[in-house]
Amino acid sequence: MLVITTPTGQIGRQVVDGLLDGEEPVRVIVRDPSRLPAQVRGRVEVVQGSHRDLDVVTEAFAGADAVFWVVPPDPRAEDVEGHYVDYTRAACEAIAARGVKRVVAVSTMGRGIEENAGHLSASLAKDRMIMDTGVHYRALQPPAFMENLLWQVAAIRDQGAFYWPQPGDRVVASVATRDIAAKATELLRDRSWSGQEGVPVVSPDALSPDGMAQVLSEVLGRPVRYQQLPLDTYRATMLEHGASEAWAQGLVDMAVAQIKDAYDEDHRAASPSPTTFRQWCEEVLRPVVLA
């Protein structure tokens, strides 16, 4: 039995789709089963509830060979690390109680981010909790998601611009979520691995934001520029969109770590995943921008 958390999320739903082609039974934990596509609901076992809840994960992990673990974002959380840790505490109890053999989780790429790197540090704290259970563990280590650009579709369409706090001429490692999901699917199906390791997942590109803007211009057939946001403006923007003070500051701290080359060493050493930024723009972003 393979147990999937966040089956309606941008990575989890792709993991579920990938696993349904196989022979392994799939169980999902979901708050609202109606959000699952009809073709999925009929082919998986559903445990309704939050995977933050001990009773829910204890039920869901019964007989589980492997679990796919994701801590969902909560922009209103008052403590970023507390959010990751609190969400994972029940899972760790259930992993031990139910004898789960393997866990695959979404973590983060980066070096020197154990402290003071916002969401990156919080994700590592979650990893440590899971590893302390002794379970066989693979932490998927992506950098920035290409899908983050989907939050800026209106700006790209209407202003011909997108905005981040990173310098325009510095490489920003990125990856398509479908490549994260594909690696997760592979590991969940593979019963041969053991131990505890990180698995970097990154695109073949080495593009700066200015380079991404050039690719976007070519793919969309219209000029697109990149504009660097001051950190204070970036923080204020997150607050305007409803984030808590802690969540907004966590995003700023994460951006600072990225600006300080937290991803660079892992990026250089990682084996590239298949999807290039140009391919993702052509297949995912362009249809949304031109809709």
C-alpha positions in Angstrom: 0.0 0.0 0.0 1.3 3.4 -1.0 -0.1 6.4 1.0 -0.1 9.9 -0.6 -0.6 13.1 1.3 -1.7 16.3 -0.5 -3.3 14.4 -3.4 -5.0 17.6 -4.7 -1.8 19.6 -4.5 0.4 20.6 -7.4 2.9 17.7 -6.7 0.7 15.2 -4.9 -1.9 15.1 -7.7 0.8 14.3 -10.2 2.2 11.5 -7.9 -1.2 10.0 -7.7 -1.7 10.1 -11.5 1.7 8.4 -11.9 1.0 5.7 -9.5 -2.4 4.8 -10.9 -0.8 3.3 -13.9 0.9 0.7 -11.7 -0.3 -2.3 -9.7 0.3 -1.0 -6.2 -2.8 -0.1 -4.2 -3.0 3.7 -3.4 -4.5 5.3 -0.4 -4.8 9.1 -0.1 -5.4 11.4 2.8 -7.6 14.4 1.8 -9.8 16.9 3.7 -12.4 17.1 1.0 -12.7 14.0 -1.2 -14.9 15.9 -3.7 -11.8 17.8 -4.8 -10.4 14.5 -6.2 -11.1 14.0 -9.9 -13.8 11.4 -10.4 -11.4 9.1 -12.2 -9.1 9.2 -9.2 -11.8 8.7 -6.5 -12.9 5.4 -8.1 -9.4 4.0 -8.1 -7.9 4.9 -4.7 -8.8 4.3 -1.1 -9.7 7.6 0.7 -9.0 8.5 4.3 -10.8 11.8 5.0 -9.2 14.4 7.2 -6.0 16.3 7.8 -2.7 14.6 7.8 -1.8 16.8 10.7 -4.2 14.7 12.8 -2.8 11.7 14.7 -6.0 9.6 14.3 -6.1 10.3 10.6 -2.5 9.3 9.9 -2.6 6.3 12.2 -5.6 5.0 10.2 -4.0 5.9 6.8 -0.6 4.4 7.6 -2.0 0.9 8.5 -0.3 -1.6 6.2 1.6 1.1 4.4 4.8 0.1 2.6 5.7 3.7 1.7 4.3 7.2 2.4 4.7 10.3 0.3 4.9 13.2 2.8 4.3 16.9 2.0 3.8 19.7 4.5 1.2 22.0 2.8 1.8 25.8 3.0 -0.2 27.9 5.4 0.5 31.6 4.7 -1.3 32.5 7.9 0.9 30.4 10.2 2.3 32.4 13.1 5.5 30.3 13.3 7.1 28.9 10.1 9.2 26.2 11.7 6.4 25.4 14.1 4.1 24.8 11.2 6.4 22.2 9.6 7.2 20.6 12.9 3.6 20.4 14.2 2.4 19.0 10.9 5.0 16.3 11.0 4.8 15.3 14.6 1.7 13.0 14.2 3.2 11.4 11.1 6.3 10.4 13.1 4.2 8.8 15.8 2.2 6.9 13.1 5.3 5.9 11.2 6.7 4.1 14.3 3.3 2.7 15.4 2.4 1.3 12.0 5.9 0.1 11.0 6.0 2.1 7.8 9.1 1.0 5.9 9.9 4.0 3.6 9.0 7.6 3.4 9.6 10.0 0.5 9.1 13.7 1.3 9.5 17.0 -0.5 12.3 19.0 1.2 14.7 21.5 -0.2 18.0 22.0 -2.0 20.6 24.1 -0.3 23.7 24.3 1.9 24.2 26.3 5.0 20.5 26.7 5.6 20.0 24.8 8.9 19.1 28.0 10.6 17.8 31.5 9.7 16.7 30.5 6.2 13.0 30.7 6.7 11.0 28.0 5.0 14.2 26.2 3.9 15.4 25.7 7.6 11.8 24.7 8.6 11.8 22.0 5.9 15.1 20.6 7.2 13.7 20.5 10.7 10.9 18.4 9.4 13.4 16.0 7.7 15.3 15.6 11.0 12.1 14.6 12.8 11.3 11.9 10.2 14.8 10.6 10.1 14.8 10.3 13.9 12.1 7.6 13.6 14.7 5.4 11.9 12.5 4.9 8.8 14.2 4.5 5.4 14.0 8.0 4.0 14.5 9.9 0.8 14.2 13.7 1.0 13.5 15.2 -2.5 15.6 18.3 -2.7 14.2 20.8 -5.3 15.2 24.5 -5.7 12.6 27.0 -6.8 9.5 25.7 -8.6 9.0 26.8 -12.1 5.3 26.9 -11.2 6.0 29.9 -9.0 5.7 31.9 -12.1 2.1 31.0 -12.4 1.4 33.4 -9.6 2.6 36.2 -11.9 0.6 35.4 -15.0 -1.4 38.7 -14.8 1.8 40.7 -14.5 3.4 38.8 -17.4 0.3 39.3 -19.6 -0.6 42.8 -18.7 2.8 44.4 -17.8 5.2 42.2 -19.7 7.2 41.7 -16.5 7.7 39.4 -13.6 9.2 40.2 -10.2 11.4 38.4 -7.6 13.9 39.6 -5.0 16.9 37.8 -6.6 19.4 39.8 -8.7 18.6 39.6 -12.4 22.1 38.4 -13.5 22.5 35.6 -11.0 21.6 32.0 -11.8 18.4 30.8 -10.1 18.1 27.0 -9.9 14.6 25.8 -10.7 12.7 22.7 -11.5 9.2 21.7 -12.9 7.0 20.1 -10.3 6.3 17.2 -12.7 9.9 16.2 -12.4 9.7 16.2 -8.6 6.5 14.1 -8.9 8.2 11.7 -11.4 11.1 11.1 -9.0 8.7 10.6 -6.1 6.7 8.1 -8.1 9.9 6.2 -9.0 11.0 6.0 -5.4 7.6 5.0 -4.0 7.5 2.1 -6.4 11.0 0.9 -5.8 11.3 -1.4 -2.8 15.0 -1.9 -3.1 16.4 1.2 -1.5 17.2 1.7 2.2 18.9 4.2 4.5 18.4 8.0 4.6 19.5 10.2 1.8 18.7 13.5 0.0 17.9 13.4 -3.7 18.5 16.7 -5.6 15.9 17.4 -8.3 16.7 20.2 -10.7 16.2 21.3 -14.3 19.1 21.1 -16.9 19.1 24.9 -17.0 21.5 27.5 -15.5 19.4 30.6 -16.1 19.3 33.9 -14.4 16.0 35.8 -14.1 17.2 37.9 -17.0 17.8 34.7 -19.0 14.4 33.5 -18.0 12.9 36.7 -19.3 14.6 36.2 -22.6 13.2 32.7 -22.9 9.7 34.0 -21.9 9.9 36.7 -24.6 10.8 34.1 -27.2 8.1 31.6 -26.2 5.3 34.2 -25.9 6.4 36.2 -28.9 6.3 39.5 -26.9 8.8 41.4 -24.7 9.0 40.2 -21.1 11.4 41.8 -18.7 12.6 41.0 -15.2 12.4 43.5 -12.3 14.2 42.8 -9.0 12.1 43.6 -6.0 13.7 45.2 -2.9 13.4 42.8 0.1 11.2 45.3 1.9 8.8 45.5 -1.0 8.8 41.7 -1.4 7.8 41.4 2.2 5.2 44.0 2.0 3.7 42.3 -1.1 3.4 39.0 0.8 1.6 40.9 3.7 -0.8 42.5 1.2 -1.7 39.1 -0.1 -2.7 37.9 3.4 0.5 36.3 4.7 1.2 36.5 8.4 4.2 38.5 9.6 6.1 35.2 10.3 5.3 33.7 6.9 6.3 36.9 5.1 9.6 37.1 7.0 10.2 33.4 6.3 9.9 34.0 2.6 12.3 37.0 2.9 14.8 34.9 4.9 14.6 32.1 2.2 15.2 34.7 -0.5 18.3 36.0 1.3 19.7 32.4 1.5 19.0 32.0 -2.2 20.8 35.2 -3.0 23.7 34.1 -0.9 24.2 31.0 -3.2 22.5 28.4 -0.9 21.6 26.3 -4.0 24.8 26.7 -6.0 26.8 23.7 -4.8 24.0 21.2 -5.0 22.9 22.7 -8.3 26.3 22.0 -9.9 26.5 18.5 -8.5 22.9 17.3 -9.2 22.0 15.1 -12.1 19.5 17.1 -14.2 15.9 16.2 -14.6 14.3 16.2 -18.0 12.2 19.4 -18.2 13.9 22.5 -19.4 12.6 26.0 -18.5 11.8 26.6 -22.2 9.8 23.4 -22.5 7.9 24.2 -19.3 7.1 27.7 -20.6 5.9 26.3 -23.9 3.7 23.5 -22.4 2.5 25.0 -19.1 2.9 28.8 -18.9 2.1 29.9 -22.5 -1.3 28.3 -22.7 -2.3 30.1 -19.4 -0.9 33.5 -20.4 -2.5 33.4 -23.9 -5.8 32.0 -22.6 
